[in-house]
Amino acid sequence: MTGTIKTKTDKGFGFIAVEGQEKDLFFHSSDLKGVSFEQLQEGDTVTFDLTQNEKGPRAGNVTPA
């Protein structure tokens, strides 16, 4: 899937906006591949796998597009 970094926090996580979906997807810095959390900026396009955890859907294997 493809999305855009919508927000980042200073706690090592953020949210990805996906076109056509109302809710943004959570991602954690540990989900990043090939890029550091500091390198990602709001507005960057990323690709990711849709995964599930106990709190619901989230983005995994997040890489810059």
Helices and strands as residue ranges (DSSP letters): E 2-8, E 13-17, E 25-28, G 29-31, E 45-53, E 56-64
